[in-house]
Amino acid sequence: MPEGMAKRAEAARVRAMFEAAGALAVEAAVLQPAELLLDLYGEDIRARAYVTSDALRGEQMLRPDFTVPVVQMHMQHGAEPARYTYSGEVFRRQEDDGNRANEYLQVGYEIFERDAPHEADAEVFALISSVLRGLPVRAATGDIGILMAAVEGLSTTERRKAALRRHIWRPRRFRALMERFSGRADVPASRVALLAAEDAFAEAGPAIGLRTRHEVEARIAALRKDEAAGPLSQGDVELMEAILAVQETLPNAVEQLSDIAVDMPAIADAVDGLAKRTRALAARGVDVAQLSFEASYGRASMEYYDGFVFGFYAEARADLPPVASGGRYDALTRQLGQGAEIPAVGGVVRPGLMLGLKEGTL
Ligand SMILES: N[C@@H](Cc1c[nH]c[nH+]1)C(=O)O
């Protein structure tokens, strides 16, 4: 059988498994409205989407995934509980590695469910595990919700928290901000001079930028306020570092994070959610004692994730993209919900990679 057909047959087989688990099969257009949807993916995908323009419809993009169009479709028809499956190509530019496909098949499963989010998380993970059973893959898990709660729990200004929240997805930038806010990195001399100046405009020369004088003044005022807020405490910095360093089997991670939560109560609910998810996974037969959890995992993927995140990787081929991946995206349903929202979680598998692993042709 030609390779493309074999992949399609594999995709159909997986989709049938997702339908058997209770999902309704849906489709999404290949061309999606970029102006409306592209920002929801975050920086990485925004840079990698194929965007083109259309005189009638404005900017269009080749769908970079199905989750966003499926959420949009679901929220247009109310926000009731539902389960969906889909199968088809997604398109992402590859900038660094020419061997990685820029067009490939995904088969996905999405759950919209109000009650017991940990049960829905476990359902998606266990279902995808069962689809991959027998293949040489290992799983990795994380939880973006714990990082978001940790940022929320810092004793600092709302402005600094917002900056850290935005950069959860850019670990190096996040670290640099933590250093700056804690006073460990020097403030650039030009910034010190600007903030100390009696009249910041005195030696500024003529206005040549696009910002108005009023906007520049507002920015300087915000920077002064930020400086006056004082540094993040050493304790906060250490707690954040301790969280980011958690890399353990799932039960040990729950234990470590519970210890940290004693000193940072802001993460207690999120850690409780992790403990519940761990029990729900075990109840579905997942060997949680062998499952790895990394607090920093998932910080480079879709920026719509805000809770559980996971991926399955070919054991002997660290160079390959994940064979399956997914996560929770509650806030995305609110962003597309026109006032409505419903917690949601899902994941995809790549039938092309599954087949390659099965046949040893990767
Ligand atoms: N859409 C995600 C996978 C996913 C599905 N549901 C949740 N996450 C991706 O393409 O990477």
The ligand as a Tripos MOL2 file, in Angstrom:
@<TRIPOS>MOLECULE
LIG
   11    11     1     0     0
SMALL
NO_CHARGES

@<TRIPOS>ATOM
      1 N1         -4.0000   20.7400   19.1550 N.3       1 LIG1
      2 C1         -2.8380   20.3020   19.8880 C.3       1 LIG1
      3 C2         -3.0930   18.9690   20.5420 C.3       1 LIG1
      4 C3         -4.2830   19.0160   21.4210 C.ar      1 LIG1
      5 C4         -5.5230   18.5740   21.2090 C.ar      1 LIG1
      6 N2         -6.2640   18.8850   22.2760 N.ar      1 LIG1
      7 C5         -5.5130   19.5010   23.1420 C.ar      1 LIG1
      8 N3         -4.3020   19.6150   22.6200 N.ar      1 LIG1
      9 C6         -1.6640   20.2000   18.9310 C.2       1 LIG1
     10 O1         -1.8560   20.2000   17.7470 O.co2     1 LIG1
     11 O2         -0.5320   20.1250   19.3760 O.co2     1 LIG1
@<TRIPOS>BOND
     1     1     2 1
     2     2     3 1
     3     2     9 1
     4     3     4 1
     5     4     5 ar
     6     4     8 ar
     7     5     6 ar
     8     6     7 ar
     9     7     8 ar
    10     9    10 2
    11     9    11 1
@<TRIPOS>SUBSTRUCTURE
     1 LIG1         1 GROUP 0 **** ****
